[in-house]
């Protein structure tokens, strides 16, 4: 599978959740096909970006062992992906930032390139992956210019990703040809099933 690199983009792997549906474990570090789940995501996303960071709130040394900078949420209490977005946008050295979750080990090799094409073609602020009628809001390419809006949104105690998106120019990008690439692993049962596939 050929990876397509997009220059001038920072990638953020979102591994800051509590993993409650998997029994409150650190999902990114769960073994999957011989290595931590997050390692699969890093291997697929890193070639597509110029800079990569991992957003994590526990086991920071283990994540750091993957060789990339680890950034923790500024807001305590595992408040959701927008806190990881905020950290990524704050620390990124590029004007475009893409996010992907640590529990989606099959993400597309052309994810970033396709999101960027749609973002630029539509003069959008955010480009979000979609399969069928299902948007995948944590697979998102965004401009750093949305950071003040996100900080204000979080500062008001807001946490819903859809509500924040609604305030911006968003383009949804169809990946119907790669639907399986967005399979995510939320439970130990799902992990066991996908280990066999």
HUUR-V16496 format. One record per residue. N is the residue number from 1. RES is the residue in one small letter. PHI is phi as a letter, one per 30 degrees, with the letter a starting at -180 (NA if undefined). Layout:
n: <N/N>
res: <RES/RES>
phi: <PHI/PHI>
//
This chain:
n: <1/2/3/4/5/6/7/8/9/10/11/12/13/14/15/16/17/18/19/20/21/22/23/24/25/26/27/28/29/30/31/32/33/34/35/36/37/38/39/40/41/42/43/44/45/46/47/48/49/50/51/52/53/54/55/56/57/58/59/60/61/62/63/64/65/66/67/68/69/70/71/72/73/74/75/76/77/78/79/80/81/82/83/84/85/86/87/88/89/90/91/92/93/94/95/96/97/98/99/100/101/102/103/104/105/106/107/108/109/110/111/112/113/114/115/116/117/118/119/120/121/122/123/124/125/126/127/128/129/130/131/132/133/134/135/136/137/138/139/140/141/142/143/144/145/146/147/148/149/150/151/152/153/154/155/156/157/158/159/160/161/162/163/164/165/166/167/168/169/170/171/172/173/174/175/176/177/178/179/180/181/182/183/184/185/186/187/188/189/190/191/192/193/194/195/196/197>
res: <x/x/x/x/x/x/x/x/x/x/x/x/x/x/x/x/x/x/x/x/x/x/x/x/x/x/x/x/x/x/x/x/x/x/x/x/x/x/x/x/x/x/x/x/x/x/x/x/x/x/x/x/x/x/x/x/x/x/x/x/x/x/x/x/x/x/x/x/x/x/x/x/x/x/x/x/x/x/x/x/x/x/x/x/x/x/x/x/x/x/x/x/x/x/x/x/x/x/x/x/x/x/x/x/x/x/x/x/x/x/x/x/x/x/x/x/x/x/x/x/x/x/x/x/x/x/x/x/x/x/x/x/x/x/x/x/x/x/x/x/x/x/x/x/x/x/x/x/x/x/x/x/x/x/x/x/x/x/x/x/x/x/x/x/x/x/x/x/x/x/x/x/x/x/x/x/x/x/x/x/x/x/x/x/x/x/x/x/x/x/x/x/x/x/x/x/x>
phi: <NA/d/d/c/d/c/d/i/b/c/c/b/d/d/b/c/d/c/i/d/d/c/i/h/c/d/e/e/c/d/d/b/h/j/a/e/e/d/d/d/d/e/d/d/d/e/d/c/b/c/b/b/b/c/c/b/b/a/h/d/d/d/d/d/d/d/j/b/d/c/b/c/e/d/d/d/j/h/d/j/d/d/d/d/e/d/d/d/d/d/c/d/c/c/d/c/b/c/b/a/d/d/c/b/d/c/e/d/d/c/e/d/d/d/d/d/e/d/e/d/d/c/h/d/c/b/b/b/d/b/b/h/c/c/d/c/d/d/c/b/c/b/d/d/d/d/e/e/d/d/d/d/d/d/d/d/i/d/b/d/d/d/d/d/e/d/d/b/d/c/c/c/c/d/b/e/d/b/e/d/d/c/d/c/c/c/b/d/d/d/d/d/d/d/d/d/d>
//
